[in-house]
Amino acid sequence: MVTTATKTALTSRHIEDFKKILGERYVLIDEETLHNYSHDETEDLHFPPDVVLKPRTAEEISAILRICDQNKIPVTPRGAGTGLSGGALPHLGGVLLSTERMNSILHIDHENLQVTTEPGVITEVLQLELKEKGLFYPPDPSSRGSCFIGGNISENSGGPKAVKYGVVKDYVLNLQIVLPTGEIIWTGANVLKNATGYNLTQLIVGSEGTLGIVTKIVLKLLPFPKHDLLMLVPFRSAENACSAVAAIFRAGYVPSAMEFMERDALDFAARYIESNAVIVEDDVQAHLLIEVDGNNMDVLMQDMEGIAGIVAGFDCGEILFADNEQQKAELWKMRRRIGEAVKAHSIYKEEDTVVPRAELPVLLKGVKDIGKKHGFHSVCYGHAGDGNLHVNIIRGNLTEEQWNGSLKEGIIEIFELVKRLGGTISGEHGIGLVQKEYMNIIFDDTQMRLMKEIKKIFDPNNILNAGKIFD
Ligand SMILES: Cc1cc2nc3c(=O)[nH]c(=O)nc-3n(C[C@H](O)[C@H](O)[C@H](O)COP(=O)(O)OP(=O)(O)OC[C@H]3O[C@@H](n4cnc5c(N)ncnc54)[C@H](O)[C@@H]3O)c2cc1C
């Protein structure tokens, strides 16, 4: 029988042992620190840990995990805490293991177009450092200014560029991890092809800190594209905007971003960042933000013209072509800050639905119909080119009973619709703590058993992020 780690297992003796490993300074038990690490960006959930540990090396993590494993002390790994599914919430108390001090970019290998980095590097810091050398690491979550690359690996994060360049899993070549039992391993090799045994690297990507702690990361890179062009297309119907998405790809274009924003999403963001860069006509219901990139400006101009011709067939308004870098930056800022803007407006539940691209209009209509039936308002936006629609359900005036009770029926209906459309319940934000109760909509008993058996092999005492993804 597997016993789950419990909060009570941590004693002052263990705290003293942690201090011997890390030094006093990096073992924190004061109220303020425990509060600061009790939440991530998921709704308004708080679970204080018993202690916050800030190791610097894989060896220190190994020593910590050996103690926790022997004593069945729960351990929650944490990156920057920007997660939206509660993966970094220490809901069982115990140890909160922060990777924030592991923040060095170790080696940029220009010859092989690779970078080796520690997990606590902020994604945008890594991207900018690479860009200076003409190198491109495309996965760009909208939170890239604050999230860590280790968190991105653990969530298999995406972002606007995923539509052309793929998500994190497409760039990870090799990982150093510390197993819950304390062993330190590399999962693969620093090569572009690898047909040698099971793919442990990809098993760790997206495993949400439940199988091991990622301590070094080797990523594949691309040359940085020389040019990009950006346009904002208003639509009188949100469903039409969604229908235009698949039509653009069917016509042979591969934009480097294809973002959908319902009217509310853009309005909230514009107010939040105090921007008047976009004047939205009264009859506009949604926008597509479309980017193309590459090395040949003539080709990009032709692509933009071709895409403009296609969207015209979907009853769009006047297209805004960003004609300078400042305008591009302003439009991107608006898009990237929608999540924060919605949160500033009201607490919300984030559903990270994803369906085959051409099903997006059906999904959007279904979400709105379900909302009407159950009496909730949602703000929808997301990476439309990937069929990935973020449904932000606004708490607004919903009562405690509605918010934590009957709303669940509506969410289940949304997820059942997603499944019928051939999609799944998370495209990039993960399952963590808050989506695990819906896993049985997507997976049957056999699939769940396989996942649980894998977890047991990696973590026999169930200490590492126990109760995340599944119970
Ligand atoms: C405004 C906003 C916009 C966002 N936009 C996007 C987006 O466009 N695309 C997208 O995919 N996500 C997006 N996110 C979600 C979030 O930023 C990502 O999931 C991100 O990858 C989390 O990184 P983090 O460092 O904050 O990880 P955390 O939130 O700290 O942790 C996430 C998970 O990873 C685990 N973990 C962290 N580090 C390690 C490690 N070194 N080893 C093992 N496990 C670890 C944690 O235990 C947890 O389960 C957004 C979030 C916000 C708030």
The ligand as a Gaussian input file, in Angstrom:
#p B3LYP/6-31G(d) Opt

LIG

0 1
 C       -1.110000      36.371000     -16.884000
 C       -0.752000      34.932000     -17.181000
 C       -0.614000      34.532000     -18.490000
 C       -0.299000      33.212000     -18.796000
 N       -0.131000      32.841000     -20.093000
 C        0.208000      31.586000     -20.402000
 C        0.376000      31.189000     -21.764000
 O        0.248000      31.987000     -22.705000
 N        0.710000      29.911000     -21.997000
 C        0.883000      29.004000     -20.993000
 O        1.182000      27.858000     -21.271000
 N        0.722000      29.353000     -19.690000
 C        0.387000      30.610000     -19.375000
 N        0.221000      30.969000     -18.058000
 C        0.363000      29.956000     -16.985000
 C        1.758000      29.877000     -16.323000
 O        2.459000      31.084000     -16.461000
 C        2.551000      28.720000     -16.912000
 O        1.942000      27.499000     -16.552000
 C        4.026000      28.686000     -16.478000
 O        4.697000      27.688000     -17.192000
 C        4.212000      28.427000     -14.991000
 O        5.553000      28.683000     -14.683000
 P        5.986000      29.030000     -13.185000
 O        7.466000      29.164000     -13.168000
 O        5.228000      30.171000     -12.687000
 O        5.565000      27.691000     -12.470000
 P        4.741000      27.420000     -11.069000
 O        3.418000      28.058000     -11.181000
 O        5.624000      27.887000      -9.956000
 O        4.661000      25.892000     -11.122000
 C        3.931000      25.231000     -12.115000
 C        4.056000      23.716000     -11.923000
 O        5.381000      23.303000     -12.214000
 C        5.972000      22.662000     -11.085000
 N        7.379000      23.075000     -11.110000
 C        7.867000      24.332000     -11.191000
 N        9.203000      24.290000     -11.300000
 C        9.564000      22.992000     -11.292000
 C       10.794000      22.290000     -11.383000
 N       11.958000      22.925000     -11.517000
 N       10.778000      20.944000     -11.344000
 C        9.623000      20.258000     -11.225000
 N        8.418000      20.874000     -11.136000
 C        8.399000      22.216000     -11.168000
 C        5.162000      23.114000      -9.894000
 O        5.170000      22.147000      -8.870000
 C        3.782000      23.249000     -10.509000
 O        3.151000      21.998000     -10.569000
 C       -0.118000      32.278000     -17.734000
 C       -0.254000      32.689000     -16.405000
 C       -0.572000      34.003000     -16.129000
 C       -0.708000      34.428000     -14.697000

